Amino acid sequence: MIPLERRPFRLVHPDDPGRIVRGAIDAPQGGSGRRPHVILLHGFKGFMDWGFFPEMAARIARRGFAAVRFNASGSGIGEDSTSFTEVEAFARNTLSREIEDLERVRSWIRDGHADGVDPDRASLLGHSRGGGLALIHAAERGDCRCVVTWAAVATFDRFGEDDKARWRELGYLPILNARTGQELRLDVTALEDLETHRGRFDVPSACRKLRIPVLIVHGTADESVPFEESRILADAVDRQHRSVLAVDGAGHTFGIRHPMENSTESFERVAEATLEMLLSHGLER
């Protein structure tokens, strides 16, 4: 098995020291030249070391890529990389901030701070909310080799009118983290950001602008993001560039829990299709 190395990185926002992006790059040890890279994006209440992310990053790295993972500055995850200790950062998080975090990581790579990583060969892999953000970023930048989404959202507007009214009245929305039992808060600025930039955050509209290969993966029994949303995304991507994998009977995380102790048949199908897409389009010079 190819030996890997993991290089952590830490980016502090120059105008807001409380906004910290913590990440890691997994890559094969040794070798010369610069490797193409794949940026992995977690979803809402997710984090870069959740469940399948370390395993998928390792598989990507063993195929010759640098796998770049990071926790969004508003993920709520602190220094230990697994605990929701930065609750104030979570409360202040917005979609605009998450896209800015991704742009900062890419600029950091572009500026030559990630040794051995080729900034001109970037692909994206996003899960759930991270999938929607990956599609928007790829459409806005126009310089990604390909995009793979796992259980991606077709809309970020996922709250009912009663919830929104309560959100505005309180100034925050209580958010339960089912994994930890914590009750977190999301400030009303998140709702205001979504409403102010509704056009920018229109995921199907972003998909219609893409002219790169896109693989849309979704479980037919997804309990968090309905399978129908994958059809909306697929219909929006140009036929020439889209591929779709419907994983029969799979849920939102393809049977994987945190921590990941065993694989599943569904995850193996997803991982294989993902690697095939990345190898077909992400390596080209």
NUKELO-511701 format. One line per field, with one value per residue (C-alpha): residue in one letter; z, x, y. Coordinates in Angstrom, 3 decimals. Example, Ala and Ser with C-alpha at 12.3 -4.5 7.8 and 13.67 -1.06 7.14 Angstrom:
! residues 2
r = A; S
pz = 7.800; 7.140
px = 12.300; 13.670
py = -4.500; -1.060
//
This chain:
! residues 285
r = M; I; P; L; E; R; R; P; F; R; L; V; H; P; D; D; P; G; R; I; V; R; G; A; I; D; A; P; Q; G; G; S; G; R; R; P; H; V; I; L; L; H; G; F; K; G; F; M; D; W; G; F; F; P; E; M; A; A; R; I; A; R; R; G; F; A; A; V; R; F; N; A; S; G; S; G; I; G; E; D; S; T; S; F; T; E; V; E; A; F; A; R; N; T; L; S; R; E; I; E; D; L; E; R; V; R; S; W; I; R; D; G; H; A; D; G; V; D; P; D; R; A; S; L; L; G; H; S; R; G; G; G; L; A; L; I; H; A; A; E; R; G; D; C; R; C; V; V; T; W; A; A; V; A; T; F; D; R; F; G; E; D; D; K; A; R; W; R; E; L; G; Y; L; P; I; L; N; A; R; T; G; Q; E; L; R; L; D; V; T; A; L; E; D; L; E; T; H; R; G; R; F; D; V; P; S; A; C; R; K; L; R; I; P; V; L; I; V; H; G; T; A; D; E; S; V; P; F; E; E; S; R; I; L; A; D; A; V; D; R; Q; H; R; S; V; L; A; V; D; G; A; G; H; T; F; G; I; R; H; P; M; E; N; S; T; E; S; F; E; R; V; A; E; A; T; L; E; M; L; L; S; H; G; L; E; R
pz = 0.000; -0.913; 2.222; 2.797; 4.661; 6.272; 6.460; 8.619; 7.824; 9.581; 8.003; 10.178; 8.599; 8.437; 9.515; 11.982; 14.124; 15.310; 11.819; 11.563; 8.801; 9.996; 7.392; 6.244; 3.021; 2.473; -0.255; -1.216; 0.468; -1.645; -5.370; -7.367; -9.184; -8.237; -7.828; -8.924; -5.937; -4.813; -2.242; -0.005; 1.432; 4.453; 4.995; 7.652; 11.133; 9.399; 9.634; 7.750; 10.036; 10.104; 9.110; 5.520; 4.878; 6.197; 4.383; 1.114; 1.370; 1.799; -1.217; -3.327; -2.199; -3.034; -6.615; -7.008; -5.861; -2.955; -0.944; 0.713; 3.605; 5.933; 8.526; 7.534; 9.914; 11.058; 11.380; 15.168; 15.332; 17.460; 17.824; 18.585; 15.107; 16.383; 19.152; 18.722; 21.024; 18.843; 19.233; 18.611; 15.281; 14.362; 15.286; 12.969; 10.015; 6.637; 3.146; 1.995; 4.670; 3.656; 0.021; 1.145; 3.215; 0.119; -1.900; 0.813; 0.741; -3.019; -2.859; -0.260; -2.657; -5.605; -3.681; -3.372; 0.321; -0.268; -1.267; -4.093; -5.000; -8.526; -8.223; -11.857; -11.444; -8.912; -8.553; -5.940; -3.886; -1.684; 0.591; 1.284; 1.756; 0.701; -2.607; -3.305; -2.413; -4.668; -7.638; -6.988; -6.568; -9.722; -11.713; -10.380; -10.835; -14.065; -13.391; -11.827; -13.656; -12.391; -9.550; -7.624; -5.282; -2.661; -1.500; -2.562; -1.777; -4.684; -2.447; 0.695; 1.669; 3.961; 6.663; 6.814; 7.224; 10.906; 11.575; 9.722; 11.700; 14.959; 13.652; 13.053; 16.339; 18.502; 16.412; 16.228; 15.439; 17.841; 16.025; 17.591; 16.921; 17.070; 17.267; 20.359; 21.858; 21.871; 21.149; 18.953; 17.696; 14.182; 14.080; 11.871; 9.741; 8.079; 6.956; 5.868; 3.854; 2.074; 1.249; 0.175; -2.145; -3.252; -6.892; -6.082; -3.984; -6.655; -7.117; -10.292; -11.890; -11.086; -12.599; -15.877; -16.202; -15.777; -18.756; -16.875; -15.941; -12.989; -11.158; -9.025; -6.437; -4.254; -2.198; -3.113; 0.589; 1.719; 4.913; 5.024; 1.405; -0.679; -3.720; -5.888; -5.353; -7.304; -10.257; -10.067; -10.193; -12.970; -15.111; -14.714; -15.779; -19.497; -20.721; -22.299; -18.980; -16.379; -14.867; -12.244; -9.737; -7.873; -4.969; -4.372; -0.746; 0.536; 3.037; 3.456; 4.444; 2.428; 5.596; 7.158; 10.752; 12.819; 13.529; 10.418; 11.605; 8.618; 5.010; 3.278; -0.166; -0.893; 0.113; -1.983; -5.048; -4.331; -3.731; -6.900; -9.095; -7.508; -8.104; -11.692; -12.320; -10.661; -12.515; -15.839; -15.553; -12.622; -13.740; -17.135; -17.559
px = 0.000; 1.301; 2.536; 0.839; 1.713; -0.694; 0.193; -2.054; -2.634; -4.275; -5.579; -6.590; -8.746; -6.692; -9.637; -11.257; -8.905; -11.898; -12.420; -10.025; -9.915; -8.177; -7.344; -5.058; -3.544; -3.177; -0.720; 1.643; 5.020; 7.951; 7.855; 8.667; 6.598; 3.222; 0.185; -3.375; -5.634; -9.171; -10.878; -13.383; -16.249; -18.295; -21.955; -24.001; -22.961; -20.301; -16.517; -13.459; -12.763; -16.362; -17.027; -16.013; -13.903; -10.537; -11.016; -12.003; -9.130; -6.703; -8.140; -7.874; -4.279; -3.288; -4.380; -1.849; -3.774; -3.338; -6.573; -7.346; -9.811; -10.761; -13.299; -15.194; -14.463; -18.089; -18.320; -18.159; -15.380; -12.401; -8.745; -9.389; -11.001; -14.092; -15.835; -18.275; -16.441; -16.602; -20.315; -20.033; -18.322; -21.115; -23.721; -22.137; -21.744; -23.304; -23.197; -21.148; -18.558; -18.327; -17.706; -15.149; -13.403; -13.148; -11.807; -9.211; -8.016; -7.706; -5.830; -3.485; -2.739; -2.442; 0.110; 2.377; 1.936; 0.878; 4.109; 3.769; 0.196; -0.619; -3.027; -4.081; -5.499; -8.312; -11.383; -14.147; -15.968; -18.793; -21.272; -24.781; -24.565; -20.922; -22.098; -24.275; -21.429; -19.044; -21.379; -21.726; -17.985; -17.199; -19.690; -18.327; -14.645; -14.745; -11.349; -12.146; -11.483; -14.605; -17.120; -18.482; -21.432; -22.649; -26.256; -26.064; -28.762; -30.605; -31.680; -30.299; -33.748; -34.609; -36.656; -40.415; -42.070; -42.833; -39.181; -38.148; -40.598; -39.234; -35.684; -36.360; -38.197; -35.465; -32.530; -31.311; -32.588; -31.952; -30.168; -29.975; -26.886; -28.297; -24.840; -23.691; -27.024; -25.885; -28.311; -26.494; -27.604; -27.598; -27.870; -30.443; -27.555; -27.534; -31.137; -30.463; -27.450; -29.521; -32.299; -29.972; -27.959; -30.726; -29.642; -26.064; -27.189; -29.508; -27.864; -29.705; -28.869; -25.196; -25.443; -26.700; -23.459; -21.139; -19.210; -17.094; -17.811; -20.190; -21.002; -24.150; -24.371; -27.447; -29.052; -32.637; -33.567; -31.842; -33.576; -32.024; -31.902; -34.692; -33.582; -35.719; -33.153; -30.595; -32.985; -33.308; -29.541; -29.133; -31.767; -29.883; -26.460; -25.752; -26.382; -22.965; -21.228; -23.363; -23.192; -25.614; -25.294; -28.476; -27.520; -30.534; -31.668; -28.835; -29.327; -27.646; -24.236; -24.393; -24.521; -21.398; -21.434; -18.972; -16.404; -16.129; -15.328; -16.540; -17.372; -20.667; -21.598; -23.185; -20.093; -17.856; -19.997; -19.843; -16.088; -15.388; -17.499; -15.914; -12.371; -13.227; -14.474; -11.437; -8.966; -10.689; -10.734; -8.667; -5.215; -5.073; -2.392
py = 0.000; 3.454; 5.296; 8.628; 11.781; 14.216; 17.898; 20.102; 23.774; 26.692; 29.898; 32.856; 35.544; 38.769; 40.955; 38.536; 36.413; 34.380; 32.988; 30.075; 27.473; 24.302; 21.711; 18.933; 17.677; 13.932; 12.957; 10.128; 10.338; 11.427; 11.962; 15.043; 17.604; 18.990; 16.771; 17.552; 18.082; 17.342; 19.572; 17.772; 19.852; 18.789; 19.604; 21.412; 20.224; 18.141; 18.318; 17.129; 14.144; 12.904; 9.322; 8.671; 11.798; 10.495; 7.183; 8.841; 11.319; 8.421; 6.591; 9.740; 10.306; 6.729; 7.367; 10.169; 13.245; 15.603; 15.398; 18.729; 18.762; 21.591; 22.636; 25.755; 28.627; 28.506; 24.735; 24.998; 22.415; 23.438; 22.518; 18.821; 18.470; 16.589; 18.607; 21.494; 23.899; 27.023; 27.658; 31.404; 30.786; 28.349; 30.968; 33.553; 31.208; 32.013; 30.563; 33.553; 32.823; 29.172; 30.078; 32.651; 29.945; 27.756; 30.676; 31.384; 27.776; 27.898; 31.225; 29.739; 26.888; 29.292; 31.366; 28.335; 27.560; 23.940; 22.219; 19.734; 20.758; 21.924; 24.885; 24.561; 21.064; 21.293; 19.089; 19.269; 16.637; 17.897; 16.154; 17.495; 21.281; 21.004; 19.552; 22.567; 24.918; 22.981; 23.445; 27.172; 27.676; 25.698; 27.769; 31.045; 30.220; 28.226; 26.645; 23.254; 19.989; 18.207; 18.157; 15.173; 15.636; 13.190; 13.713; 17.360; 19.881; 21.484; 24.375; 25.991; 27.281; 24.371; 26.100; 26.618; 30.004; 29.355; 28.615; 31.763; 33.889; 32.470; 33.002; 36.693; 37.148; 35.576; 36.739; 33.142; 29.650; 26.753; 23.907; 20.451; 18.401; 14.886; 13.288; 15.200; 16.256; 19.886; 22.708; 25.204; 28.592; 30.008; 33.790; 35.497; 36.775; 33.332; 33.807; 37.389; 36.249; 33.594; 36.042; 38.867; 36.619; 34.290; 34.496; 33.570; 30.607; 29.192; 25.791; 24.675; 28.035; 27.437; 23.956; 25.389; 27.381; 24.407; 23.067; 20.536; 16.894; 16.578; 13.346; 13.487; 10.699; 10.234; 7.495; 6.670; 6.427; 9.628; 10.729; 14.226; 15.426; 13.865; 11.873; 14.149; 16.911; 14.884; 14.854; 18.641; 19.013; 16.453; 18.177; 21.470; 20.154; 19.981; 16.424; 16.192; 16.791; 15.022; 11.566; 10.272; 7.454; 6.529; 4.256; 2.030; 1.947; 4.137; 6.932; 10.296; 8.899; 5.640; 3.541; 5.074; 6.315; 8.283; 7.082; 4.897; 1.379; -0.636; 0.069; -0.701; -1.939; 1.434; 3.377; 1.134; 1.859; 5.579; 5.568; 3.573; 5.870; 8.943; 7.741; 6.840; 10.382; 11.978; 9.771; 10.418; 14.204; 15.442; 14.281; 15.947; 18.626
//
